[in-house]
Amino acid sequence: MLQIRNLAAGYGQLKVLRRVTMHVSAGEIVTIIGTNGAGKSTLLKTISGLLRATDGQILFDKRDIRGMTTEEIVYLGCSLVPEGRQVFAPMTVRENLLLGAYPQYRRKAGNTAHRDIDRVFSLFPRLKERERQLAGTLSGGEQQMLAIGRALMARPRLVMMDEPSMGLAPLIVRDIFSIISALREEKNTVLLVEQNAKAALAIADRGYVIETGRIRMEGTAEDLLANRDVQRAYLGRDLDSETKVI
Amino acid sequence: MYWEAVKECMDRESLEQLQLERLQSTLLRVYMNVPFYRKKFDDLRIDPDAFRSLDDLRRLPFTTKEDLRTSYPYGMFAVPLREVVRIQASSGTTGMPTVVGYTRNDIKNWSHLTARILTAGGVTQNDIVQIAFDYGLFTGAFGLHYGAERLGASVIPVSSAHTRRQVRIMQDFKTTALLCTPSHAVSIADTMVEMGVSIASLSLKYGLFGAEPWSEAMRRELEDRLKIVATDNYGLSEVMGPGVAGECLERKGLHINEDHFLVEVVDPESLEPVAPGQTGELVITTLTKEAFPVVRFRTRDLTSLLTDPCPCGRTLVRMAKVTGRTDDMLKVRGTNVFPSQIEAVLFEIEGTEPHYQIVVDRKGGVDEMTVMVVLSESLFFDEMKKQRELIERIRSRLSAELGIVVEVRPVEKKTLEQSEGKARRVIDKRKL
């Protein structure tokens, strides 16, 4: 579904992505793990057209989307759940969701919007309870649910999520991740960027490890969880102390 | 039947995307973790970040068996030893052994890849698999063992026991699939005859043979004598062991597990890539190995790539049965000659035995090649005219096959030099 080859991007003189080659197949949950500043968010911003790539190819359903505007990319079926949720605070939950259906209206399929809201509510019963509440009054976890729900309203074929667990309490993080894995049951395709590597790998099919703007490792989530380098650097396992002979 | 249909039947574009991803991260990892590669890349001013396509691989230097030997034992490992769960070594018949390692993930991948080969060769979870490879430092037995277990078959790890014992177990345990070298399979068939065991009393269905080159004639012989479907499989310890490639039931070449191994076939002299279908040396780059990755490893094995689609549905490219080793290659009057080509011709002609010797000499600056052939005893003492006709037939067939003029001389079997039980195929008297 998504094929990226030799992608490079950055901010002015600062090169963040050096050479990223990766793919996401239909129906997969793929996660990108890496430390702060490794290029995870930059990658999602570049795919969604918020940032210009300086080199490489981004193929979405075999079509080069590099250079297209963000609206065009969303319209093609590739939506981003941005870092920090970015919900519209002075609007109600329902209004936020309807705004997410904008590409459906453009596709002259706006009549699906109300049915889709029901679908989102069945995924997130909490949002249904707060349907008429202003988004700004929601808790962090609820805002994250709203941000995901809003992205789903566009009926995307690929949902990209940037750090959905950021700033949330551990219990809420668990809820969010179980919702993401529920998306797979509904045949959604997800590209998930996360600092919480353990939680991300637990629900993903495959993963990529990004380091200083390049893919250092690729593999099934199971293989990455078993890899010692990943354990040491991203899963917080202190192998050096474990192997010490007392 | 496939083991990992998604991978084995992948479309070319997706496969190449996956290969590029894995190649780029492999090159980064070997550069960062293996001093040998770091030095080599630095010396040649190769930036591991600069690889943008699979074709860029050609700019990289080759890795040879010699490189692996000089880094004995652990110099080429890309992970610290505490991450290695298994150490194996190559036989070392041609010099110092090479030591290879596997992480937990490597062993898991190895199991899946040999399970693919076994599935392609007809084996299912209902089979009783007799493994008659040597269990030890040699990679053959363990690799296939893991795959067969992963598949759910019943595995009998007989190891390389005496052939009589193999036959007895085959009979008593109702073995349905035999895994060994083709030459071992021939001795097992011979022993069955000696022991008076009829093939009807066995349950054999499949034979998966590997670890040495064997001809189509030998396949026909084994299939006929053991009443099995015989498939070839290929691997080498430097790259992983068995599981690199294996035949499907079509028996028209070995499907290479391209999502884990990137292969090239190059001219052994110029080291330039040859066209698909042309014979050359197989060169392998590992794409997923963690403990012991190799970049452009020269296998010394001669084969060709078969790119036409296979009716079995696998999209993985096939390699022809290995026809020989570059070490055996002879250069006669500028033409490459392989003993296996001569063997194939002799196999086809009735009245000859597959015993021969090639003598090359240089007279007056011109290379002369003589093939000494052993004729069937009846013919050797038969009338001269018949013998002369046969020799002439062999001569013209060989000359046509090799593209150079060849002399043929009939000899008796005992006159051919023997060295340590192994036939000496080539005598090169030229002072080059």
Interface residues (C-beta under 8 A of the other chain):
Chain A: Q3 R5 N6 R18 R19 T21 M22 H23 S25 R214 I215 R216 M217 E218 G219 D223 A226 N227 R228 D229 L239 T243
Chain B: S14 Q17 L18 L20 E21 R22 Q24 S25 L28 R29 D49 R52 V79 R82 E83 T103 R104 N105 K108 T288 E290
